[in-house]
């Protein structure tokens, strides 16, 4: 069936990092499910801003909503449109969810990026979105910020699937993996089943190399550091996966697995290459492994379909990855500082996209038609 379908044989799920009403209505998602083995979809404020803020695909639905909900807040108008798209994508993927017994077939919808540093508000927002979408194959996206960690545990305990987003560092990933386990343990204490609860931990990849490569180009680390260009993000991901393998072998996780717990899969996000000097399939070819997900923009999916390489690459050359990580620290590239900055920038970027999205929707209100 082709390279994309071969990923499933290697244990990796392929998700689409894109959602758009015209694409859904034209059967684009169904076609990728049928032909490419696609098993999931992710959205974020930037994706919705491009979809809703430009063109007229949503105008008719928005006008109908405004007639029945005069004076509705812009955020409510956005959520109405987003929920319809997420429900449509979830319904397309429901046969996948059923066939795989709840282990895949998910569609992700983000809590408001304005809430990234507010635990209680994030929990409430997750519960609201879960009820509004009303699909078992929804994943609510919660950022892996310090405030997000307890929100993740509480949301899992409430029986809501969670896609943890904006992960860059291994330490942050460890915290959310443990939060997932904590949520499952609390659910068991409540006498609730845990076998249909799913979660992914979304590691953003290419942005790390962009920051590190900029430092190297600026002279940090000298000539020796030049050999690390395009390698730090992949090394970081490989060591995160190595820790995951250690964690699922612990007594704590094995006790949960005995009760039917699904592993929290590592998901590779931001996998389109930013540097034109790198192969456009770099962050797919090098990060393939069992019980992982790669969420990919359409352009990168097309590239991998044509020239990607499938193999068990994620668990390979782990010692080399450790050497890369040791070298970046020794040479002063400061991966920790980079990842801390990337979390802040990620929250700010999604908030800015949300600002732009709400502004575009507000401008389409009938009262502003003559403006």
N, C-alpha and C positions, 0 to 999 in steps of 0.2 A: 504493500500500500504506500510505501515511501518513507522517507527519513522521519517525518513528524510522527507517524504511527509507530516507528521503531522505538521512540522514546519510552512508550508504555512498557515495552519488553525489558527496558533497562531500569524500570521502576520509577520513572519520572513522569509526572503529569504535566500536560501542556495547558496553560490557561492563557486567555486573550486579555491583554491590558487595553481594553477599548470597549466602549458601549455607545451606541448611537441609534436613534429611533429609525432612521431610514435604513440603516444596516440591518436592524432587527426585522423590520417590516418586509424587506426584500429577501429575507431568508438567508442572509449572509452568515449568521451564527449557526443556523441549522446545517448549512453546507460544510462549515468547518468541523462541526461535530461529526458529521457523516464521513467526510473525506480525510480529515487530518487527525481524527482521534482527540479533538479538543474536549476537555472535561471541566472547564471552569472559566469564569469571567471576573475581572476586577475592574472597579471604577474608582475614581478619585475626583476631587473638586476641579482639577485641571482638565480632566477628560470631559466632565459635564460642562465646564465653561466653554470648551470648544464646540461641544455638541449643541448646547442650548443657546449660547450667546451669539451664534453666527448662523445666518440662514433663517429659513421659515418653517423648518420641520416640526416645531413645537407650537407654532402660533395658533393653529386651530384648536388644539387641546387646551391651551392656555386661555383662549377667549371663552371657551365653553365653561371652564372652571370659574373664570371671573364672573360669568353670568349667574352661576349658582352660589358663588361665595363673594359677593360684593364687599369691597373693603378688606379682603384677606391680606395678611402680612406677606411681604415678599418671600420670606423664608418658607411659609406654608405653600406658596405657589410653586417654589422650587421643589419642595419635598413631594408635592403631588406629581409633578412631571417625572422626577427621579424615580419615585416608587413605581410608577407605571412601567418605566423601562426595566427596572430591576425585576419586577414581577414577570414581565415578558421573557427576559433572559432566563429567569429561574424556571419558568414553565418549559422553555426549550430544553433546558438541561435536566428537567425532572426525570426523564427516562434513564439518563446516565446515573443520577443519584439512586434511583430504584435498582438499576442493574448492579451497581456496585455496593448496594446495601448501606448507603449513607457514607461511604468512604471517599466519595468525590461527587462532582456534579454541582459545585457551589458557585454562587454569585455574591460578590462582596459590595457592600455599601458603607460608606464612611460616616462616622459621627462627625458633627461639625468640628472643623479644625480650630474654631474659637475656644473649644473646651479642652484643648490638649493638656492644660495644667490644672484641671478641675476634676478631681476624682468623682465626686458625687454627681456632678452634672453629666459626666461621661456615662456613668452607670444608668442614669435616668434616660439619657438620649438613646442608649443602646436598647433599652427595654421598649421605648417608644417606637423606634424603627422596626424592631422585631415584630411587634404587634401590628404595625401598619402594613408591612410587606406581607406578613402572614404566609410565609413559605418555609418549609423545613430545611430547604437547601440554601437559605441565606446565611452569609457570614457578615457579621457587623465588624467593621474595621475600627480598631482602637490603636492609637499610637503607643509605641513602647517607651513613653516618657516616664519619669519617676512617678508622676500622678496617674499615668495609665496602668501601671503594674497592678495596684490593688483593684482598679476597675476591671481589669482582665479577669482576675480571680473571682470577683463578685459576679461578673457577667456569665462566666462559665458555670458557676454554682447555680445560677438561675436557669441553666439549661439552654443558653444562647450560644451558637457557634461564633467563634471570634477569629478574625484575621488581624494579627498584630502587625502593625505597619511602622515604618520609619525606624527600622533596626539597622544599625551600622557597626556597632561594636559587639564583641563576643560577650563582654560582661553584661551589656544590656540584654542580649539574647538569653543568657543564663537566667536572668531575673524573670523574664517573661515565661520561660520554660517551666520554672519553678512555680510561677503564678498559675499556670495552666494546671499543674499537678495539684496545687492547693485548692483550686476551684473544683476539681474532680473529687478530691477528698472530702470537701465540704458537702458536695452533692450526695456522696455516699452516706455521710453522717445524717443527712436529711431523709435517708431511705429512698433516694431517687436513682434511677438507672443512669449509667454513664456511657453505654455502648453506642449511643447515637449522637454524642457530642463530638464536634470536630473543631480543629484549630490549625492554623498555619502561622508560622513566624516569618515575616517578610523582611529579608535582608536586602538592602539596596546596595548594588554592586558598583556600577560604572562611575557613580559620583565619587567614590573613594579614589579610584585611579585618577580621575580628573584633578582632584585636589593635590594628590601626592605628586602626580606628574608635573603640575604647575610648580611645585616646590623644587623638584629636581631641575626643571628647566631654568629656575631662578638661581640655581647654583647650590642649593642646600645639599649637603652630602658629597659634593665634589664629583669627580669623574666616576668614582666607585658606585655612586647612587644611580647613575644612568642605566646600569644593568637591571635595576628594579622597576623601570617604567613598564606599566601595564601588567605588573605581577602582584602588587600588594593586595588588591581587592580579591583576587582569586585565592591567594594564600590565606587571607582572612576568612573567606568562605569555607575553605577546606578545613581549617582548624575549628570553625564553628560546627561543621558536620562531624568532625572527629569527637568533639565534646558531646554532641547529640548521641552518638553511638555509645559513648561511655554512660551517658545519663539513662538511656533506656535499658541498660544492663544492671542498674542499681536495684537494690531491694525495694526501694520506695516505688520506682516505676513498675517493677514486676508485680507488685501487689495490686496496682491499679490495672495493669494489663490482665491480670487474672479475673478481674471484674468486668472485662470487656472494653477497657479504655483504648481509644485510638491514639496512635502517636500524634504528636504535634509536628507536622511536617515542616521542614525548612523550605521556604519559598524564596526563590531568587527574583528580585524585582530590579527595575532600572537596568535591564539587560541589553538595551540597545547601546551600541558603542558610541561614545562621544568623540573619540579621536579617530579621524579618517585614516590614520596610519595603521590602525588595528583591523583585523578581519571583522566583518560585520556580524559574524556568528561566534565571536570569541567567548562571550559570556553564556553561550549555550553549550558549545563544544566542550568546555573545560569544567562544567559544573553539573554533570549528569551522574545521578546516583539513586539508590533505592529510597523510596519514601520521601521524595522531594518533589517540588513543583517549580516550574519556571513560568512566570507570567510575562508575556512577550507582546510588544506592539506589532501591529500588522506588517510593517515593513521588515522587521527582523524575522517574523515567521516566514515571509516570502523568501528571504535570503537563506534561511535554514532549509526550507523545502528544496531549494536548488542546490545547495553546496554544504550543508551541515554535515557533521561527523558524529555518529552515535557510538559511544563506548562508556565503560565504567570509569570515568575520569575523575569523579569527585573524591574517591578514596585513594587515588593514585598519587604518588610523589608527595606524601604528607610530610616526610622529613625535609624535603626541599622547601615546602611551604613554611615550616618552622624556621628554616634558615633565612628565608626572605623576611619573616617577621622580626627575627633577631637583628638582621642587618638594618632594616628601616629604623629600628629603635636606636641602634648604635650610631647610625649616621644622622640622627637628629630630625628625621622626617615626621616624628610626632604623630603617629596614627591616632592616638587617643585624643589629642587636640583636634585633629581633623574630624573624627567621628562626632565629637561633642558639637563642633561647629555645624556639621551636616544635619544633626537633629534640629538645631535651632533654625537653620535655613530651611529645612524641610517643612517645619511647622509654619514658618513665615510664608513660604512659597504657596502652600495649600491655603493659608488664610487669604493671601493676595488673590489667588484664583477664585476663592469663594466670594471675596469682595467684588471681583469683576463679574462673576456669574450672577450674583444678586443684583448688581447694577444693571446688567443687560436685561434681566427679567423685569426689573422695575421699569425700565425704559419701554417695555412692551405693554405696559398697562394701558387699557383703552383711554384712561384719563390723560395719558401723555401722548396720544396719537398725533396731535397737532404740534407737539413740542419740537 
